[in-house]
């Protein structure tokens, strides 16, 4: 008799059980070969557990009712019997006891259950109580069938995990889930075949980067000389610790300098991948373009060497799993949301990429803006674990670096004053000398409505940059500017636009900045304030955190060509459409006090601003609960509470043609992310936005390349006369 693991679909025949098990087992072996050199602890347990889990994870599919569906004799949208419980039961039997393997098998579709609840189940931990009795009766038969098809012999041993248990378990699940999902995608011809992994080749890429930097056309002034010194200092920095920091001011060439350092460290340490983590989605393209120009070797495909991942486009159902963006390129540029929420994830579609992280050099750029303060204790814990146990090398960098690891309330027992700097103090002081006269900080904290704010802004010489704290407020002000002063006097940039339209807007902004055009204003959200090489005459920023103000100021008089540039902080008069971001209330209160006390706004205040915020408001208790639940292996709780962006968002496609292609499986994730946006789930439900498939929606209100999806929102709200918070 032939037994099956997957049913026929999309013109592909049913997959035999032995083919699937052997396929998953083979992929797990491949992942282990790549992963094991970077596993400092528990290497034997990692290998043994994955071998057992890969062989027995689908044993429950051998149930006769499941086989009737998988073979096609009966039609059903899902299997009649939960198939993961049989494998878990097998490894909870005293004959071949392995609680770790049972837990991973139980989780290979649904993620881990919170272990606090599992421990309360006693001997029934990692079992599905609804089907447990039935599976127990059937288990001898399933074992006999399985053993007749798959011949294996395992060695059982001690299962004490010497490293961090939560990270170890996620790593196990990542390997198994990725192997399972990938084998399915291969069988259904939804996975690119014949594409070999591209090696990092760090020494060669470093030489290529050297040539690129040497070929840049500077004007050989003192600042260019300092940039070259910065590059050499980072490139040649001798760092033996696993974590370093880079505090460098605006315009010092941090993008290429830190990359040179990472390549040098990768060559020294034998690392396999470099991951650049950026705080905002629109700045990825600028970094990607620069890295593709400077790091891609002759004959290579730039998209395969330097991969860009904008937002977390992860999908649970089998039909769209193939669209998940994986970390398989040698150099990956991604966002803090996608990166850190992967580390916290318990969803197999997201977690499947985690096993690619060990042996990576990770550059957390603009680290001050990566995550909210309440998440930093757990982030710092992970940084240390991946450094010590999984051979990762970290560089935390910023133009206004918060040394959060020196704050006891955040770092806890990992409080560390000795994180080495890539750039020595003397060079940092010389680099910072240009900051003193580049810009002056001012505030007008009297709340202003849309008209008052607009008239004030245009009274200041341009080109001007205006940053607001919500997508809606930015769109409202940009819409007002277009109607009041003409559309040629305003540009708008926010995450209401797709990555493709943000890229086009950035191109237009850069062209206007270099053309001598002065009487115009860019209205944006915080997505513009970090890592973008733009320079305006004057700037305005809605009151928020100190570090956000400092970063926004980095887009004003960036090269020091103006003599009187100002950076203004202002407050909104919240009304029918202008909205104040409640999540910034506490950090804005700290900055307000600095202005009221006439404090001099300087980068050195960055760490103090976090201390002051903690002193005024504390860390809300969530930070302690996150660390405690992580230590207790309460995976679902951690995933639910660890949110870089508070709002639960969903992927929304703005192109009907792409949505139609998506339904027929004719699209890859790169195209999908370029024509989509992220919108709060509750808003989509409120607007009755149609679902294309899984968690992907189709935007059915107006969308344009100026206001993005906010064009439809504002039009609707103007008609209804209601307030809409986005």
C-alpha positions as CSV (number, residue, x, y, z in Angstrom):
1,X,0.0,0.0,0.0
2,X,1.2,3.5,-0.8
3,X,1.0,6.1,2.0
4,X,0.9,9.8,1.4
5,X,2.0,13.0,3.2
6,X,0.5,15.6,0.9
7,X,-2.5,15.6,-1.4
8,X,-2.5,16.3,-5.1
9,X,-2.9,20.0,-5.9
10,X,-2.3,22.5,-8.7
11,X,-1.5,19.8,-11.2
12,X,1.0,18.2,-8.9
13,X,0.5,14.6,-7.7
14,X,0.1,13.5,-4.1
15,X,3.5,13.3,-2.3
16,X,4.3,9.9,-0.9
17,X,5.0,9.7,2.9
18,X,8.5,8.3,2.5
19,X,9.4,11.0,-0.1
20,X,8.3,13.8,2.3
21,X,10.0,12.4,5.4
22,X,13.2,11.8,3.5
23,X,13.0,15.3,1.9
24,X,12.5,17.0,5.3
25,X,15.3,14.8,6.8
26,X,17.7,15.8,4.0
27,X,16.9,19.5,4.4
28,X,17.5,19.3,8.1
29,X,20.8,17.6,7.6
30,X,21.7,20.5,5.1
31,X,20.7,23.1,7.7
32,X,22.7,21.4,10.4
33,X,25.8,21.3,8.3
34,X,25.5,25.1,7.9
35,X,24.5,25.7,11.5
36,X,26.6,23.4,13.7
37,X,29.9,25.3,13.2
38,X,28.3,28.3,14.9
39,X,26.6,26.4,17.7
40,X,28.8,26.9,20.8
41,X,26.7,24.8,23.2
42,X,24.3,21.8,22.9
43,X,25.5,20.9,19.4
44,X,24.9,17.1,20.0
45,X,21.5,17.7,21.4
46,X,20.6,20.0,18.5
47,X,21.6,17.4,15.9
48,X,20.0,14.4,17.7
49,X,16.7,16.2,18.3
50,X,16.3,17.4,14.8
51,X,17.1,14.0,13.3
52,X,14.3,12.4,15.4
53,X,11.8,15.2,14.9
54,X,12.3,15.2,11.1
55,X,11.7,11.5,10.9
56,X,8.6,11.3,13.1
57,X,7.0,14.7,12.8
58,X,4.2,13.6,10.4
59,X,3.5,10.1,11.7
60,X,0.0,11.0,12.5
61,X,-0.8,11.4,8.8
62,X,-0.7,7.6,8.6
63,X,-4.1,7.5,10.3
64,X,-6.5,5.8,7.9
65,X,-8.9,8.7,7.7
66,X,-6.1,11.1,7.0
67,X,-4.8,8.8,4.3
68,X,-8.3,8.8,2.7
69,X,-8.0,12.6,2.2
70,X,-4.3,12.7,1.3
71,X,-4.7,10.0,-1.3
72,X,-7.7,11.8,-2.9
73,X,-10.3,9.1,-2.1
74,X,-12.2,11.6,0.0
75,X,-12.4,15.4,-0.3
76,X,-11.8,17.6,2.7
77,X,-10.3,21.1,3.2
78,X,-8.3,19.8,6.2
79,X,-7.2,16.5,7.7
80,X,-9.9,14.9,9.8
81,X,-7.4,14.1,12.6
82,X,-4.7,16.3,14.1
83,X,-1.5,14.7,12.9
84,X,1.2,16.2,15.2
85,X,0.0,14.5,18.4
86,X,1.2,11.0,17.3
87,X,4.8,12.0,16.9
88,X,4.7,13.8,20.3
89,X,3.1,10.7,21.9
90,X,5.9,8.5,20.4
91,X,8.6,10.5,22.1
92,X,6.8,10.8,25.4
93,X,6.8,7.0,25.6
94,X,9.3,5.6,28.1
95,X,10.9,3.4,25.4
96,X,12.2,6.4,23.5
97,X,11.6,9.3,25.8
98,X,12.6,12.8,24.5
99,X,10.5,15.7,25.8
100,X,12.4,18.2,23.6
101,X,11.6,16.2,20.5
102,X,7.9,15.9,21.5
103,X,7.7,19.6,22.1
104,X,9.1,20.5,18.7
105,X,6.9,18.0,16.9
106,X,3.8,19.3,18.7
107,X,4.8,22.9,17.6
108,X,5.8,22.3,14.0
109,X,2.6,23.8,12.6
110,X,1.1,25.8,15.5
111,X,4.2,27.0,17.3
112,X,5.1,26.2,20.8
113,X,2.4,26.5,23.5
114,X,3.3,28.4,26.6
115,X,5.4,26.0,28.7
116,X,3.9,27.3,32.0
117,X,0.6,25.8,30.8
118,X,2.3,22.7,29.5
119,X,4.0,22.0,32.8
120,X,0.7,22.2,34.5
121,X,-0.5,19.2,32.4
122,X,2.1,17.0,34.2
123,X,2.7,13.8,32.2
124,X,0.3,15.0,29.5
125,X,2.6,17.9,28.6
126,X,3.0,18.5,24.8
127,X,-0.1,16.4,24.1
128,X,-3.3,17.4,22.5
129,X,-5.8,16.5,25.2
130,X,-8.8,16.4,22.7
131,X,-7.3,13.6,20.6
132,X,-4.9,12.0,23.1
133,X,-6.9,8.9,24.0
134,X,-7.7,8.1,20.4
135,X,-4.0,8.6,19.4
136,X,-2.8,6.4,22.3
137,X,-5.0,3.5,21.0
138,X,-3.8,3.9,17.5
139,X,-0.1,4.6,18.2
140,X,1.2,0.9,17.9
141,X,-0.4,0.6,14.4
142,X,1.1,4.0,13.3
143,X,4.5,3.0,14.6
144,X,4.4,-0.3,12.8
145,X,3.5,1.4,9.5
146,X,6.1,4.1,9.9
147,X,8.9,1.7,10.8
148,X,8.0,-0.4,7.7
149,X,8.5,2.7,5.5
150,X,11.3,4.5,7.3
151,X,14.2,2.5,8.8
152,X,16.0,4.4,11.6
153,X,17.9,3.8,14.8
154,X,18.4,6.5,17.3
155,X,20.7,7.0,20.3
156,X,18.9,8.5,23.3
157,X,20.8,10.5,25.9
158,X,20.6,13.3,28.4
159,X,18.6,16.3,27.4
160,X,19.9,19.0,29.6
161,X,20.2,22.2,27.6
162,X,23.3,24.1,28.8
163,X,22.6,27.3,26.9
164,X,19.6,29.5,26.8
165,X,16.6,27.1,26.6
166,X,14.2,29.5,24.8
167,X,16.6,30.4,22.0
168,X,17.7,26.7,21.6
169,X,14.1,25.6,21.3
170,X,13.3,28.3,18.7
171,X,16.3,27.2,16.7
172,X,15.1,23.6,16.7
173,X,11.6,24.7,15.6
174,X,13.1,27.0,12.9
175,X,15.0,24.1,11.3
176,X,12.1,21.7,11.3
177,X,9.5,24.2,10.2
178,X,11.7,25.5,7.4
179,X,12.5,22.0,6.2
180,X,8.8,21.0,6.3
181,X,7.7,24.2,4.5
182,X,10.5,24.1,1.9
183,X,9.9,20.4,1.1
184,X,6.2,21.3,0.5
185,X,7.1,24.2,-1.7
186,X,9.5,22.1,-3.7
187,X,6.9,19.4,-4.3
188,X,4.3,21.9,-5.4
189,X,6.8,23.7,-7.6
190,X,6.6,26.9,-5.6
191,X,10.2,27.1,-4.7
192,X,13.1,28.4,-6.8
193,X,15.2,25.3,-7.8
194,X,18.7,25.3,-9.1
195,X,19.8,28.4,-7.2
196,X,22.8,27.6,-5.1
197,X,23.6,29.5,-1.9
198,X,25.9,32.4,-2.6
199,X,28.9,32.5,-0.2
200,X,29.7,35.7,1.6
201,X,33.4,35.8,0.4
202,X,34.1,38.6,2.9
203,X,37.8,39.2,2.0
204,X,36.9,39.6,-1.7
205,X,34.0,41.9,-1.0
206,X,36.1,44.0,1.4
207,X,38.6,44.6,-1.4
208,X,35.8,45.5,-3.8
209,X,34.4,47.9,-1.2
210,X,37.9,49.4,-0.7
211,X,38.0,50.1,-4.5
212,X,34.5,51.6,-4.4
213,X,35.3,54.0,-1.5
214,X,38.6,55.0,-3.0
215,X,36.8,55.8,-6.3
216,X,34.3,58.2,-4.7
217,X,34.7,61.7,-6.0
218,X,35.2,63.9,-2.9
219,X,36.3,67.5,-3.0
220,X,39.3,66.7,-0.7
221,X,38.3,69.1,2.0
222,X,38.9,68.4,5.7
223,X,35.5,66.7,6.1
224,X,36.3,64.2,3.2
225,X,39.6,63.6,4.9
226,X,37.8,62.8,8.1
227,X,35.5,60.4,6.3
228,X,38.4,58.5,4.9
229,X,39.9,58.3,8.4
230,X,36.6,57.0,9.7
231,X,36.5,54.3,7.0
232,X,40.1,53.2,7.8
233,X,39.4,53.3,11.6
234,X,36.4,51.0,11.3
235,X,37.9,48.8,8.6
236,X,41.0,48.1,10.7
237,X,39.5,48.2,14.2
238,X,40.9,45.3,16.2
239,X,37.9,44.0,18.1
240,X,38.0,40.7,19.9
241,X,34.7,41.0,21.9
242,X,31.4,39.9,20.3
243,X,29.6,43.3,20.7
244,X,30.9,46.7,19.6
245,X,29.5,50.2,19.2
246,X,30.0,52.9,16.7
247,X,29.0,56.4,17.7
248,X,29.6,58.6,14.7
249,X,27.9,62.0,13.7
250,X,25.9,62.9,10.7
251,X,27.7,62.6,7.3
252,X,30.7,60.6,8.6
253,X,30.2,57.7,6.1
254,X,28.9,55.2,8.6
255,X,27.1,53.0,6.0
256,X,30.3,52.0,4.2
257,X,32.7,52.2,7.2
258,X,30.8,49.8,9.4
259,X,30.2,47.4,6.5
260,X,34.0,47.4,5.9
261,X,34.4,46.5,9.6
262,X,31.8,43.7,9.4
263,X,33.5,42.2,6.3
264,X,36.8,42.2,8.1
265,X,35.3,40.6,11.2
266,X,33.5,38.0,9.0
267,X,36.8,37.1,7.4
268,X,38.5,36.9,10.8
269,X,35.7,34.9,12.5
270,X,34.6,32.7,9.5
271,X,31.1,34.1,9.5
272,X,28.6,33.3,6.8
273,X,26.2,36.3,6.6
274,X,25.9,40.0,7.2
275,X,22.5,41.4,8.3
276,X,21.9,45.2,8.4
277,X,19.0,46.2,10.6
278,X,17.5,49.6,9.8
279,X,14.7,51.3,11.8
280,X,12.5,52.5,8.9
281,X,11.3,51.0,5.7
282,X,11.9,53.7,3.2
283,X,15.7,54.0,3.9
284,X,16.3,50.4,2.9
285,X,16.4,51.2,-0.8
286,X,19.1,53.8,-0.4
287,X,21.3,51.4,1.6
288,X,20.5,48.5,-0.7
289,X,21.6,50.5,-3.8
290,X,24.8,51.6,-2.1
291,X,25.7,48.1,-1.0
292,X,24.8,46.6,-4.4
293,X,27.1,49.1,-6.1
294,X,30.0,48.4,-3.6
295,X,29.8,44.7,-2.7
296,X,28.5,42.7,-5.6
297,X,31.4,40.9,-7.4
298,X,31.6,40.4,-11.2
299,X,29.2,37.9,-12.6
300,X,26.9,38.0,-9.5
301,X,23.2,38.8,-9.5
302,X,22.9,41.9,-7.2
303,X,19.4,40.9,-6.0
304,X,20.7,37.5,-4.8
305,X,23.7,39.0,-3.1
306,X,22.1,41.9,-1.3
307,X,18.5,41.1,-0.4
308,X,16.1,43.8,0.8
309,X,13.2,42.8,3.1
310,X,10.9,45.7,3.9
311,X,8.1,44.5,6.1
312,X,7.4,41.1,7.7
313,X,5.4,39.4,4.9
314,X,5.0,36.0,6.6
315,X,2.2,33.6,5.8
316,X,0.9,30.5,7.7
317,X,-1.2,28.7,5.1
318,X,0.4,26.3,2.7
319,X,-0.9,28.2,-0.3
320,X,1.2,31.3,0.4
321,X,4.1,30.0,2.5
322,X,6.3,30.2,-0.6
323,X,6.1,34.0,-0.3
324,X,7.8,34.2,3.1
325,X,11.0,36.3,2.9
326,X,13.9,34.1,4.1
327,X,17.4,35.1,5.3
328,X,19.4,33.2,2.7
329,X,21.3,35.9,0.9
330,X,24.9,36.6,2.1
331,X,24.0,40.2,2.8
332,X,20.5,41.1,4.0
333,X,19.0,44.6,4.6
334,X,15.9,44.5,6.7
335,X,13.9,46.5,9.2
336,X,14.0,46.4,13.0
337,X,10.3,45.2,13.0
338,X,11.1,42.2,10.8
339,X,14.4,41.4,12.5
340,X,13.5,41.6,16.2
341,X,10.0,40.3,15.9
342,X,11.5,37.2,14.2
343,X,13.6,36.7,17.3
344,X,10.5,36.9,19.4
345,X,8.3,34.9,17.1
346,X,6.4,31.7,17.8
347,X,4.8,31.5,14.3
348,X,6.5,28.8,12.2
349,X,6.2,30.8,9.0
350,X,8.2,33.6,10.5
351,X,10.5,31.5,12.8
352,X,11.6,29.3,9.9
353,X,14.3,31.9,8.9
354,X,15.8,32.1,12.4
355,X,18.3,29.2,11.9
356,X,20.1,31.4,9.3
357,X,21.1,33.9,12.0
358,X,23.9,32.0,13.8
359,X,27.3,32.9,12.4
360,X,26.1,36.3,11.2
361,X,27.6,39.8,11.7
362,X,24.7,42.1,12.6
363,X,24.8,45.8,12.1
364,X,22.0,47.5,14.1
365,X,22.0,50.9,12.5
366,X,20.4,53.8,14.3
367,X,20.1,51.4,17.2
368,X,18.5,54.2,19.4
369,X,15.4,53.9,17.2
370,X,15.2,50.2,16.7
371,X,12.8,49.3,19.5
372,X,10.8,51.0,22.3
373,X,12.6,51.3,25.6
374,X,10.4,48.7,27.2
375,X,11.7,46.0,24.8
376,X,15.4,46.8,25.3
377,X,15.9,44.5,28.3
378,X,14.9,41.5,26.3
379,X,16.7,42.7,23.1
380,X,19.9,43.1,25.1
381,X,19.4,39.6,26.5
382,X,19.1,38.2,23.0
383,X,22.1,40.1,21.7
384,X,24.2,38.6,24.4
385,X,22.9,35.1,23.9
386,X,23.3,35.1,20.1
387,X,26.8,36.5,20.6
388,X,28.0,33.9,23.2
389,X,26.1,30.8,22.1
390,X,25.5,31.2,18.4
391,X,28.7,33.0,17.2
392,X,27.0,36.2,16.2
393,X,29.0,39.5,16.1
394,X,27.1,42.7,16.8
395,X,27.7,46.4,16.0
396,X,25.3,48.9,17.5
397,X,25.6,52.2,15.7
398,X,24.0,55.6,15.6
399,X,24.7,59.3,15.0
400,X,23.3,59.8,18.5
401,X,24.0,56.6,20.2
402,X,22.0,55.6,23.3
403,X,24.3,53.4,25.4
404,X,21.3,51.6,26.9
405,X,23.5,48.7,28.0
406,X,25.0,51.0,30.7
407,X,21.5,51.6,32.3
408,X,20.9,49.0,35.1
409,X,17.1,49.1,34.6
410,X,17.5,47.9,31.0
411,X,20.7,45.8,31.0
412,X,20.2,44.1,34.4
413,X,23.0,41.7,35.2
414,X,24.4,42.3,31.7
415,X,25.1,45.9,32.5
416,X,28.3,46.6,30.6
417,X,30.4,49.8,30.5
418,X,33.1,48.2,28.5
419,X,31.6,47.7,25.0
420,X,34.4,48.7,22.7
421,X,34.1,51.6,20.2
422,X,35.1,51.2,16.6
423,X,36.3,54.9,16.5
424,X,38.6,56.3,19.1
425,X,37.5,59.3,21.1
426,X,40.0,61.7,19.4
427,X,38.6,61.0,15.9
428,X,35.0,61.1,17.2
429,X,35.7,64.6,18.7
430,X,37.1,65.8,15.4
431,X,34.1,64.3,13.5
432,X,31.7,66.0,15.9
433,X,33.3,69.4,15.5
434,X,31.2,70.0,12.4
435,X,28.0,69.5,14.4
436,X,28.5,72.6,16.6
437,X,27.9,75.2,13.9
438,X,25.8,73.1,11.5
439,X,22.5,73.7,13.1
440,X,20.7,75.4,16.0
441,X,17.7,74.0,17.9
442,X,14.6,76.1,18.7
443,X,11.1,75.4,19.9
444,X,7.6,76.9,19.7
445,X,5.4,74.7,22.0
446,X,2.2,76.7,21.5
447,X,-0.2,74.1,19.8
448,X,-1.0,74.9,16.2
449,X,-3.8,73.8,13.9
450,X,-3.3,72.9,10.3
451,X,-3.5,76.4,8.9
452,X,-1.4,78.0,11.6
453,X,1.3,75.3,11.2
454,X,1.3,75.7,7.4
455,X,1.6,79.5,7.4
456,X,4.4,79.4,10.0
457,X,6.4,76.7,8.0
458,X,6.2,78.6,4.7
459,X,7.5,81.8,6.4
460,X,10.8,80.1,6.9
461,X,13.3,79.8,4.0
462,X,13.3,76.5,2.1
463,X,13.8,73.9,1.2
464,X,12.1,72.7,4.4
465,X,11.6,69.4,6.1
466,X,8.6,68.8,8.3
467,X,8.2,65.6,10.4
468,X,5.0,64.6,12.1
469,X,4.3,61.7,14.5
470,X,1.4,60.0,12.7
471,X,0.7,58.9,9.2
472,X,-2.6,60.7,9.3
473,X,-1.3,64.1,10.4
474,X,1.4,64.0,7.8
475,X,-1.2,63.3,5.1
476,X,-3.5,66.0,6.4
477,X,-0.8,68.6,6.3
478,X,0.5,67.5,2.9
479,X,-3.1,67.6,1.5
480,X,-3.6,71.1,2.9
481,X,-0.2,72.3,1.5
482,X,-1.2,71.0,-2.0
483,X,-4.6,72.8,-1.9
484,X,-3.3,76.0,-0.3
485,X,0.1,76.5,-2.0
486,X,0.0,74.2,-5.0
487,X,1.1,70.6,-5.4
488,X,4.5,71.7,-6.9
489,X,5.3,73.3,-3.5
490,X,5.0,70.1,-1.5
491,X,6.2,66.4,-1.4
492,X,4.9,63.8,1.0
493,X,6.6,60.7,2.3
494,X,5.3,58.1,4.8
495,X,4.5,54.5,5.1
496,X,1.1,55.2,3.6
497,X,3.0,54.8,0.3
498,X,4.2,51.5,-1.1
499,X,8.0,50.9,-1.1
500,X,7.9,51.5,-4.8
501,X,6.2,54.9,-4.5
502,X,8.4,55.9,-1.5
503,X,11.4,55.1,-3.7
504,X,10.0,57.3,-6.5
505,X,9.3,60.1,-4.0
506,X,12.8,60.0,-2.6
507,X,14.2,60.2,-6.1
508,X,12.1,63.3,-6.8
509,X,13.1,64.9,-3.4
510,X,16.8,64.3,-4.2
511,X,16.4,65.8,-7.6
512,X,14.7,68.9,-6.2
513,X,17.4,69.3,-3.5
514,X,20.2,69.4,-6.1
515,X,18.3,71.5,-8.7
516,X,18.4,74.8,-6.7
517,X,14.6,74.6,-6.1
518,X,14.1,76.3,-2.8
519,X,10.4,77.2,-2.2
520,X,9.0,73.8,-1.4
521,X,8.5,71.5,1.7
522,X,8.8,67.8,2.3
523,X,6.2,66.6,4.8
524,X,7.0,63.2,6.2
525,X,6.7,60.9,9.2
526,X,9.7,59.6,11.2
527,X,10.5,57.2,8.4
528,X,12.6,60.0,6.9
529,X,14.6,60.9,9.9
530,X,17.3,58.2,10.0
531,X,19.9,57.0,7.5
532,X,18.7,59.1,4.5
533,X,21.3,61.2,2.7
534,X,19.2,64.4,2.3
535,X,19.9,67.9,3.3
536,X,17.4,70.7,3.8
537,X,17.8,74.4,4.7
538,X,15.5,74.3,7.7
539,X,13.6,71.7,9.6
540,X,10.5,71.2,11.8
541,X,9.7,68.3,13.9
542,X,6.6,67.6,16.0
543,X,7.6,67.2,19.7
544,X,8.8,63.6,20.3
545,X,11.9,62.0,21.7
546,X,15.3,63.7,22.0
547,X,16.9,61.0,19.8
548,X,14.3,61.4,17.1
549,X,14.9,65.2,17.1
550,X,18.7,64.6,16.8
551,X,18.2,62.2,13.9
552,X,15.7,64.5,12.1
553,X,18.3,67.3,12.5
554,X,20.7,65.1,10.5
555,X,18.6,65.8,7.4
556,X,19.1,69.6,7.8
557,X,22.3,71.4,6.6
558,X,23.9,67.9,6.4
559,X,27.0,69.1,4.7
560,X,27.3,72.4,6.6
561,X,26.8,74.6,3.4
562,X,24.3,76.9,5.1
563,X,25.2,79.4,7.9
564,X,21.9,79.8,9.7
565,X,20.0,76.6,9.6
566,X,17.4,75.9,12.3
567,X,15.6,72.9,13.6
568,X,12.3,73.7,15.2
569,X,10.2,71.6,17.6
570,X,6.4,72.2,17.6
571,X,3.2,70.9,19.1
572,X,-0.1,70.2,17.3
573,X,-3.5,71.4,18.3
574,X,-5.3,68.0,18.1
575,X,-8.5,68.4,16.2
576,X,-10.8,66.6,13.8
577,X,-8.0,65.2,11.6
578,X,-4.7,66.1,13.2
579,X,-3.8,63.3,15.6
580,X,-1.2,63.1,18.4
581,X,0.7,59.8,18.8
582,X,0.0,58.6,22.4
583,X,3.0,56.3,22.3
584,X,5.3,59.3,22.3
585,X,3.7,61.1,25.2
586,X,6.4,60.2,27.8
587,X,9.5,60.8,25.6
588,X,8.0,64.1,24.4
589,X,7.5,65.2,28.0
590,X,11.2,64.7,28.7
591,X,12.2,66.8,25.6
592,X,9.7,69.5,26.6
593,X,11.5,69.8,30.0
594,X,14.8,70.2,28.2
595,X,13.5,73.1,26.2
596,X,11.8,74.7,29.2
597,X,15.1,74.5,31.1
598,X,17.0,75.9,28.1
599,X,19.2,72.7,27.9
600,X,21.6,72.7,25.0
601,X,20.4,69.9,22.6
602,X,23.4,67.7,21.9
603,X,23.9,64.0,21.2
604,X,25.5,63.5,24.6
605,X,22.1,63.9,26.1
606,X,20.8,60.7,24.4
607,X,21.5,58.2,27.1
608,X,20.4,60.7,29.8
609,X,17.1,61.1,28.0
610,X,16.3,57.4,28.5
611,X,17.4,57.6,32.2
612,X,15.1,60.7,32.6
613,X,12.2,58.9,31.0
614,X,12.7,55.9,33.3
615,X,12.9,58.2,36.3
616,X,9.7,60.0,35.3
617,X,7.6,57.0,34.2
618,X,9.5,53.8,34.8
619,X,9.4,51.0,32.2
620,X,5.7,50.1,32.8
621,X,6.5,46.7,34.1
622,X,6.2,45.1,30.7
623,X,10.0,44.9,30.4
624,X,10.3,42.6,33.5
625,X,7.4,40.4,32.4
626,X,8.9,40.0,28.9
627,X,12.2,38.7,30.4
628,X,10.5,36.5,32.9
629,X,8.2,34.9,30.4
630,X,11.1,34.4,28.0
631,X,12.9,32.5,30.7
632,X,9.8,30.4,31.4
633,X,9.5,29.5,27.7
634,X,6.1,31.2,27.4
635,X,6.6,31.6,23.7
636,X,3.1,32.7,22.7
637,X,3.0,35.3,25.5
638,X,6.4,36.8,24.4
639,X,5.3,36.9,20.7
640,X,2.1,38.6,21.6
641,X,3.7,41.2,23.9
642,X,6.9,41.9,22.0
643,X,5.8,44.4,19.4
644,X,8.2,46.9,17.9
645,X,5.1,48.7,16.5
646,X,2.2,48.4,18.8
647,X,-0.5,48.2,16.2
648,X,-1.4,44.7,14.7
649,X,-1.0,45.3,11.0
650,X,-1.7,43.3,7.9
651,X,-0.3,43.3,4.4
652,X,-2.5,45.3,1.9
653,X,-1.9,45.1,-1.8
654,X,-2.8,48.3,-3.7
655,X,-2.7,46.7,-7.2
656,X,-5.7,44.7,-8.4
657,X,-3.6,43.0,-11.1
658,X,-1.0,41.9,-8.5
659,X,-3.8,40.6,-6.2
660,X,-5.2,38.6,-9.1
661,X,-1.8,37.1,-9.9
662,X,-1.3,36.4,-6.2
663,X,-4.4,34.2,-6.2
664,X,-2.9,32.1,-9.0
665,X,0.5,31.8,-7.4
666,X,2.3,33.9,-10.1
667,X,4.1,36.4,-7.9
668,X,7.2,36.4,-5.7
669,X,7.7,38.1,-2.4
670,X,9.9,40.8,-3.7
671,X,7.2,42.1,-6.1
672,X,4.6,41.7,-3.4
673,X,6.3,43.9,-0.9
674,X,7.0,46.6,-3.4
675,X,3.3,47.1,-4.2
676,X,1.9,46.7,-0.7
677,X,1.5,48.6,2.6
678,X,0.9,47.7,6.2
679,X,-2.4,48.9,7.8
680,X,-3.9,48.2,11.2
681,X,-6.0,45.1,11.2
682,X,-8.9,46.8,13.1
683,X,-9.0,49.5,10.5
684,X,-9.2,47.0,7.7
685,X,-12.1,45.3,9.5
686,X,-13.8,48.7,10.1
687,X,-13.4,49.6,6.4
688,X,-14.5,46.1,5.3
689,X,-11.4,45.8,3.2
690,X,-11.6,42.6,1.1
691,X,-9.3,39.7,1.8
692,X,-7.3,38.3,-1.1
693,X,-6.0,35.2,0.7
694,X,-4.6,34.3,4.1
695,X,-3.7,37.6,5.8
696,X,-3.3,39.6,2.6
697,X,-5.9,42.3,1.8
698,X,-6.7,44.3,-1.3
699,X,-7.1,48.1,-0.9
700,X,-10.4,49.1,-2.4
701,X,-10.4,52.8,-1.6
702,X,-8.5,55.5,-3.5
703,X,-4.7,55.2,-3.6
704,X,-2.4,57.6,-5.3
705,X,1.4,58.2,-5.4
706,X,1.1,61.4,-3.4
707,X,-0.8,60.5,-0.3
708,X,-0.8,56.7,-0.7
709,X,-3.7,54.9,0.9
710,X,-4.4,58.0,3.0
711,X,-5.9,59.5,-0.2
712,X,-8.8,57.2,0.3
713,X,-9.0,57.6,4.0
714,X,-9.1,61.4,3.8
715,X,-11.6,61.4,1.1
716,X,-13.8,59.1,3.0
717,X,-13.5,61.1,6.2
718,X,-14.1,64.4,4.5
719,X,-17.3,63.0,3.1
720,X,-18.4,61.5,6.5
721,X,-17.1,64.4,8.6
722,X,-15.6,61.9,11.1
723,X,-12.2,61.5,12.8
724,X,-10.0,58.6,11.6
725,X,-6.9,57.5,13.5
726,X,-4.4,55.5,11.4
